[in-house]
Every structure is written in structure tokens, then in C-alpha cells.
Amino acid sequence: MFLYLELEKHMKKNLLIQIVVLIMLLTCACDREESNAPGLPVDVPDQIMENSTITFSEEGIRSATIFAEYVAVYEKLDLKKAKKVLVDFYDKEGNHTSVLVADSGVIKERKQKFEALGNVVVISDEGIKLETQSLRWDPEGAKIVTDDFVTITKDKDVITGYGLEADQELKHFVIKKKVRGKIKELPQEDLKDSL
């Protein structure tokens, strides 16, 4: 009989331990965040658009029109990730100034900010060409900025360097470091001014 009582006492103790462990496991499982649930990707857009157009304007005047083959929209972040991007830029009067093409772009529509990424080329209406791997467009100053390597070509003249700040027409620009250039044609009026 003594053996039977000892065995029953041991079984109750074992059962109590198993119940406590089960409660702990259930409590831990309930505390897990939904984002860690298997099968749910973290970077899921709210909306996907194809062949889309986004227009930025300031005081009713168009400042940029962005065309993209693919756009993933993340509403809460005010973020749009675009692929195969073409952008038309306009001055403060609404006149076309330049065009940009890039592999991809990041758009903050409410802030009217745009960043171009991958094989970025900007060509002004005057034929000046900028090539780089990334750039940011600042609509307030109508400027484009990058820290990457840049190549600027006008006719046969080529200037390269790292880092750039320029107006979106590419008429005025500053290359920040390691500037190099090949000037093929110097206009006669520039020669007279330098003598």
C-alpha cells in the first residue's frame, strides 16, 4: 500500500509539472508578434501599379512627372518603389527643362521627394547629359544632388568627378572632388575673355 501511495504522489507531481510547462509554452506562443508568423513576407506593398504616372506640382504648376513600369505602394510610409523610371522635370513657370531615366526610383509623394537609382541618365533640353548611379531631386531648389561618380557631357566636352550639385537644367553645376575634364572645343568668346 505504501508503494501505491508513493506512486500516486509521484504521478500527481509529474502531472503538475507537465501542466506548468504546457501553460508556459502557451503563454510564450501567445506573446509572439504576427510579423514573425511563417509564410508572411515583411515587405508587402499595399498596392501594386503598372505603367503609372505620378505628377508633382507646386502652387498648381507641374514640377515633375514620373512614369514607371512598376510601382509598389506603401501608404503608411508615404513610399513608392518604382522600376524602369522616366521623369520629366519642369521649371517654376511649368516649362520642360530635362528628362531622367533610371533603373528604379524611390518616391515620397506627400513630401514630393524623388531618388533615382541605377544607371541614371539626365539629359537637359539643351543637350547636356549627366550619367551617374544615383541622385536625389530637391523640388524646393529645383536641384539634383549625388555623392556618386558623375560624367557630364556637352557636345564633345566631358567632365567627370565625385559628388554633384546642379540645377535640373544642368546649366550650373558643382562637382565636389576628383574633377577631370576633356575640353575639345573652346568657344572664341571664351578665349577673348581669358586674354
Buried (B, 14 or more C-beta within 10 A) or exposed (E): EEEEEEEEEEEEEEEEEEEEEEEEEEEEEEEEEEEEEEEEEEEEBEEEBEEBEBEBBBEEEBBBBBBBEBBBBBEEEEBBBBBBBBBBBBBEEEEBBBBBBBBBBBBEBEEBBBBBBBEBBBBBEEEBBBBBBBBBBBBEEBBBBBBEBBBBBBEEBBBBBBBBBBBBBBEEBEBBEEEEEEEEEEEEEEEEEEE
